[in-house]
Amino acid sequence: MTKSKLKAGEVAGTYQVVEPVTEADIINLAKGFARRKLARGCKITQPSQAFEHLRPLLQDYEHEVFSVLFLDTQHRVICFEEMFRGTIDTSSVYPREVLKAALTYNAAAVILVHNHPSGDPEPSDSDRRITQQLKEALGLMDIRVIDHVVVGSEGCKSFAEMGYL
């Protein structure tokens, strides 16, 4: 969607549509806003903030995508990276690669995130196992896993809120 289809509203953060837009335009616009919200320096302090930013980015994939939000000591965003792509119901995740990226970004903490193409955000047993493996691997380098968010079209689930971490 081109910016010419929108005009800034009188209130900060609001816009007026000045030309017809398609559903695809709206989805792309939402993804653009979500990526900007995950810009370097944005502070994530509540699972609901992560949901708001991550859901538009991951809910529409037809395959699993495992991503990591790398954070500094104050839980400010360093980088958001889609790390692994899978099939309709699984994604291979390699703790070594996640650790390598965390060290490259000098991250103090991470929020793990992946989608469920089925739409149901309920974590599976394999989701809990990989979370534990990543927590152990990253913990060796004093990098904390502060949450694992599962995104589905039916909503999001937070491992932290569910007591899994």
Beta strands, then each sheet from edge to edge (+ up, - down):
strand 1: 6-8
strand 2: 15-17
strand 3: 65-71
strand 4: 77-85
strand 5: 109-115
strand 6: 144-152
strand 7: 155-158
sheet 1: 1+ 2-
sheet 2: 4+ 3- 5+ 6+ 7-
end
